[in-house]
Amino acid sequence: MYDVAIIGAGPAGGSAAIFAAKAGKKTVVLDNNKSVTKRAWMENHYGAPEIAGPDLVETGIKQAKKFGAEFVETTVTSVSKTDSGVKVVTESGEYEAKHVIIASGMMTDVAEASGLATKDGTEPRIKTIFDVDAAGKTNVEGVWAAGTCAGVSMHTIITAGDGAKVAINVISELNGERYVDHDVLKA
């Protein structure tokens, strides 16, 4: 069983994976390789004067892998609460995790098959989002959402930050105390 399964490897999912894996949590990222970020050009992402979307996603995946996150290319069809966590059903198999973070960008099709509450989106061209609380929790215990699918702005810097925020909340819940990850320069 994984500690954290993340659906989506774009900026929100990739950022969540970096934090979860770096915190020592057994992490898997399930991604269908259809991120809208892969079609983007950015000149407004802090720390990257200009970057192509595919390069941003690839860099995030490399960072998460460095800390031990596993990546599987597949499409998720549903998530459901189990006695011990959450089952994630994909086109290629099933995964079980204590917590799941959905970071599926503009896609919320897994909601209907999973009993996840949605509401109208607020961003242009985003019709539906998951109904989450301020921490990122959905109406299904152990299932969280981050990034565009959770109602934050589509800008990569914002979705990446939201993915980190939700991951920190998940890690804190797993640890039973507030988690902080601050590295310090070594002199």
C-alpha positions as a Markdown table, in Angstrom:
| # | Residue | x | y | z |
|---|---|---|---|---|
| 1 | Met | 0.0 | 0.0 | 0.0 |
| 2 | Tyr | 1.2 | 3.5 | -0.9 |
| 3 | Asp | 1.0 | 6.4 | 1.6 |
| 4 | Val | 0.0 | 8.8 | -1.2 |
| 5 | Ala | -1.3 | 8.2 | -4.7 |
| 6 | Ile | -1.4 | 11.2 | -6.9 |
| 7 | Ile | -3.5 | 11.4 | -10.0 |
| 8 | Gly | -1.8 | 13.7 | -12.5 |
| 9 | Ala | 1.9 | 14.7 | -13.1 |
| 10 | Gly | 1.4 | 18.3 | -14.1 |
| 11 | Pro | 2.5 | 21.2 | -11.9 |
| 12 | Ala | 0.0 | 20.4 | -9.1 |
| 13 | Gly | 0.6 | 16.7 | -9.1 |
| 14 | Gly | 4.3 | 16.9 | -9.6 |
| 15 | Ser | 4.7 | 19.4 | -6.8 |
| 16 | Ala | 2.6 | 17.2 | -4.5 |
| 17 | Ala | 4.8 | 14.3 | -5.4 |
| 18 | Ile | 8.0 | 16.2 | -4.7 |
| 19 | Phe | 6.8 | 17.1 | -1.2 |
| 20 | Ala | 5.3 | 13.6 | -0.4 |
| 21 | Ala | 8.3 | 11.6 | -1.6 |
| 22 | Lys | 10.8 | 14.0 | 0.0 |
| 23 | Ala | 8.9 | 13.6 | 3.3 |
| 24 | Gly | 9.6 | 9.8 | 3.1 |
| 25 | Lys | 6.1 | 8.8 | 2.1 |
| 26 | Lys | 5.7 | 5.9 | -0.3 |
| 27 | Thr | 4.3 | 7.8 | -3.3 |
| 28 | Val | 3.0 | 6.8 | -6.7 |
| 29 | Val | 1.9 | 9.2 | -9.5 |
| 30 | Leu | -0.7 | 8.0 | -12.0 |
| 31 | Asp | -0.7 | 10.1 | -15.1 |
| 32 | Asn | -2.2 | 9.8 | -18.6 |
| 33 | Asn | 0.4 | 12.0 | -20.3 |
| 34 | Lys | -2.3 | 14.5 | -21.4 |
| 35 | Ser | -1.4 | 17.5 | -19.3 |
| 36 | Val | -2.5 | 20.8 | -20.9 |
| 37 | Thr | 0.8 | 22.3 | -19.5 |
| 38 | Lys | 2.6 | 20.3 | -22.1 |
| 39 | Arg | 1.2 | 22.7 | -24.7 |
| 40 | Ala | 2.1 | 25.9 | -22.7 |
| 41 | Trp | 4.9 | 28.4 | -22.9 |
| 42 | Met | 5.5 | 30.4 | -19.7 |
| 43 | Glu | 7.3 | 33.6 | -19.0 |
| 44 | Asn | 5.6 | 34.2 | -15.7 |
| 45 | His | 6.7 | 31.2 | -13.6 |
| 46 | Tyr | 8.8 | 32.3 | -10.6 |
| 47 | Gly | 12.4 | 31.0 | -10.8 |
| 48 | Ala | 12.2 | 30.2 | -14.6 |
| 49 | Pro | 12.6 | 33.3 | -16.8 |
| 50 | Glu | 11.0 | 31.3 | -19.6 |
| 51 | Ile | 10.2 | 27.7 | -19.9 |
| 52 | Ala | 8.3 | 25.4 | -22.2 |
| 53 | Gly | 5.5 | 23.3 | -20.6 |
| 54 | Pro | 7.0 | 20.0 | -21.5 |
| 55 | Asp | 10.3 | 21.0 | -19.9 |
| 56 | Leu | 8.6 | 22.2 | -16.7 |
| 57 | Val | 6.7 | 18.9 | -16.3 |
| 58 | Glu | 9.8 | 16.9 | -17.1 |
| 59 | Thr | 11.8 | 18.8 | -14.5 |
| 60 | Gly | 9.1 | 18.3 | -11.9 |
| 61 | Ile | 8.9 | 14.6 | -12.6 |
| 62 | Lys | 12.7 | 14.3 | -12.3 |
| 63 | Gln | 12.6 | 16.1 | -8.9 |
| 64 | Ala | 9.9 | 13.8 | -7.6 |
| 65 | Lys | 11.8 | 10.7 | -8.8 |
| 66 | Lys | 14.9 | 11.9 | -7.1 |
| 67 | Phe | 13.1 | 11.5 | -3.8 |
| 68 | Gly | 11.7 | 8.1 | -4.7 |
| 69 | Ala | 8.2 | 8.8 | -6.2 |
| 70 | Glu | 7.1 | 6.2 | -8.7 |
| 71 | Phe | 5.4 | 7.1 | -12.0 |
| 72 | Val | 2.9 | 5.0 | -13.9 |
| 73 | Glu | 1.4 | 6.1 | -17.3 |
| 74 | Thr | -2.2 | 5.1 | -17.1 |
| 75 | Thr | -5.7 | 6.6 | -17.0 |
| 76 | Val | -7.6 | 6.5 | -13.7 |
| 77 | Thr | -11.2 | 5.5 | -14.0 |
| 78 | Ser | -12.4 | 5.6 | -10.3 |
| 79 | Val | -11.4 | 6.0 | -6.7 |
| 80 | Ser | -13.2 | 4.6 | -3.7 |
| 81 | Lys | -12.9 | 4.5 | 0.1 |
| 82 | Thr | -11.8 | 1.1 | 1.6 |
| 83 | Asp | -11.4 | 0.0 | 5.2 |
| 84 | Ser | -7.7 | 0.7 | 5.1 |
| 85 | Gly | -7.5 | 3.7 | 2.7 |
| 86 | Val | -8.5 | 4.5 | -0.9 |
| 87 | Lys | -8.5 | 2.2 | -3.9 |
| 88 | Val | -7.6 | 3.7 | -7.3 |
| 89 | Val | -8.8 | 1.8 | -10.3 |
| 90 | Thr | -6.9 | 2.5 | -13.6 |
| 91 | Glu | -7.1 | 1.1 | -17.1 |
| 92 | Ser | -4.0 | -1.0 | -16.3 |
| 93 | Gly | -4.7 | -2.1 | -12.7 |
| 94 | Glu | -5.5 | -1.1 | -9.2 |
| 95 | Tyr | -3.5 | 0.8 | -6.5 |
| 96 | Glu | -4.2 | 1.3 | -2.9 |
| 97 | Ala | -3.1 | 4.3 | -0.8 |
| 98 | Lys | -3.8 | 5.8 | 2.6 |
| 99 | His | -4.5 | 9.1 | 0.8 |
| 100 | Val | -5.2 | 10.1 | -2.8 |
| 101 | Ile | -4.5 | 13.6 | -4.3 |
| 102 | Ile | -6.4 | 14.3 | -7.5 |
| 103 | Ala | -4.5 | 16.8 | -9.6 |
| 104 | Ser | -6.1 | 16.1 | -12.9 |
| 105 | Gly | -6.1 | 19.7 | -14.3 |
| 106 | Met | -9.2 | 20.4 | -16.2 |
| 107 | Met | -10.5 | 16.9 | -16.1 |
| 108 | Thr | -13.0 | 15.8 | -13.4 |
| 109 | Asp | -14.6 | 12.8 | -15.2 |
| 110 | Val | -13.5 | 10.5 | -12.3 |
| 111 | Ala | -16.0 | 12.3 | -10.1 |
| 112 | Glu | -19.1 | 10.7 | -11.3 |
| 113 | Ala | -17.7 | 7.2 | -11.1 |
| 114 | Ser | -16.4 | 7.8 | -7.6 |
| 115 | Gly | -19.1 | 9.7 | -5.8 |
| 116 | Leu | -17.0 | 12.9 | -5.5 |
| 117 | Ala | -18.9 | 16.1 | -5.2 |
| 118 | Thr | -18.3 | 18.8 | -7.8 |
| 119 | Lys | -19.4 | 22.3 | -8.4 |
| 120 | Asp | -19.3 | 24.9 | -11.2 |
| 121 | Gly | -15.8 | 26.1 | -12.1 |
| 122 | Thr | -14.8 | 29.8 | -11.7 |
| 123 | Glu | -12.0 | 29.9 | -14.2 |
| 124 | Pro | -12.6 | 30.6 | -17.9 |
| 125 | Arg | -13.2 | 27.3 | -19.8 |
| 126 | Ile | -13.3 | 25.3 | -16.6 |
| 127 | Lys | -16.8 | 24.0 | -16.4 |
| 128 | Thr | -16.6 | 21.7 | -13.3 |
| 129 | Ile | -14.3 | 21.4 | -10.3 |
| 130 | Phe | -14.1 | 19.2 | -7.3 |
| 131 | Asp | -15.9 | 20.6 | -4.2 |
| 132 | Val | -13.0 | 20.8 | -1.7 |
| 133 | Asp | -12.5 | 22.5 | 1.6 |
| 134 | Ala | -9.6 | 25.0 | 2.3 |
| 135 | Ala | -7.3 | 22.1 | 3.0 |
| 136 | Gly | -8.1 | 20.3 | -0.3 |
| 137 | Lys | -10.3 | 17.6 | 1.2 |
| 138 | Thr | -13.2 | 16.3 | -1.0 |
| 139 | Asn | -16.4 | 14.7 | 0.4 |
| 140 | Val | -14.8 | 11.2 | 0.3 |
| 141 | Glu | -12.5 | 10.5 | 3.3 |
| 142 | Gly | -8.8 | 10.2 | 2.2 |
| 143 | Val | -9.4 | 11.8 | -1.2 |
| 144 | Trp | -8.1 | 15.3 | -1.8 |
| 145 | Ala | -7.8 | 17.5 | -4.8 |
| 146 | Ala | -5.3 | 20.2 | -5.9 |
| 147 | Gly | -4.7 | 22.6 | -8.7 |
| 148 | Thr | -7.1 | 23.6 | -11.5 |
| 149 | Cys | -9.5 | 20.7 | -10.8 |
| 150 | Ala | -9.8 | 22.1 | -7.2 |
| 151 | Gly | -10.7 | 25.5 | -8.4 |
| 152 | Val | -7.5 | 27.4 | -8.3 |
| 153 | Ser | -6.2 | 29.5 | -11.2 |
| 154 | Met | -4.7 | 27.6 | -14.2 |
| 155 | His | -1.4 | 29.4 | -13.9 |
| 156 | Thr | 1.3 | 26.8 | -13.3 |
| 157 | Ile | 2.9 | 28.7 | -10.4 |
| 158 | Ile | -0.4 | 28.7 | -8.6 |
| 159 | Thr | -1.3 | 25.1 | -9.3 |
| 160 | Ala | 2.2 | 24.0 | -8.3 |
| 161 | Gly | 1.8 | 25.9 | -5.0 |
| 162 | Asp | -1.7 | 24.4 | -4.4 |
| 163 | Gly | -0.3 | 20.9 | -5.0 |
| 164 | Ala | 2.4 | 21.6 | -2.4 |
| 165 | Lys | -0.1 | 22.9 | 0.1 |
| 166 | Val | -2.4 | 19.9 | -0.3 |
| 167 | Ala | 0.6 | 17.5 | 0.0 |
| 168 | Ile | 1.7 | 19.2 | 3.2 |
| 169 | Asn | -1.8 | 18.8 | 4.6 |
| 170 | Val | -1.8 | 15.1 | 3.7 |
| 171 | Ile | 1.7 | 14.6 | 5.1 |
| 172 | Ser | 0.6 | 16.4 | 8.3 |
| 173 | Glu | -2.4 | 14.1 | 8.6 |
| 174 | Leu | -0.3 | 11.0 | 8.1 |
| 175 | Asn | 2.3 | 12.2 | 10.7 |
| 176 | Gly | -0.3 | 13.4 | 13.2 |
| 177 | Glu | 1.4 | 16.8 | 13.5 |
| 178 | Arg | 2.0 | 19.8 | 11.2 |
| 179 | Tyr | 4.7 | 19.0 | 8.6 |
| 180 | Val | 7.3 | 21.6 | 7.5 |
| 181 | Asp | 10.0 | 21.0 | 4.9 |
| 182 | His | 12.7 | 23.7 | 5.0 |
| 183 | Asp | 16.2 | 22.9 | 3.7 |
| 184 | Val | 19.1 | 25.1 | 4.9 |
| 185 | Leu | 22.2 | 26.2 | 2.9 |
| 186 | Lys | 25.3 | 24.4 | 4.1 |
| 187 | Ala | 28.1 | 26.8 | 4.7 |
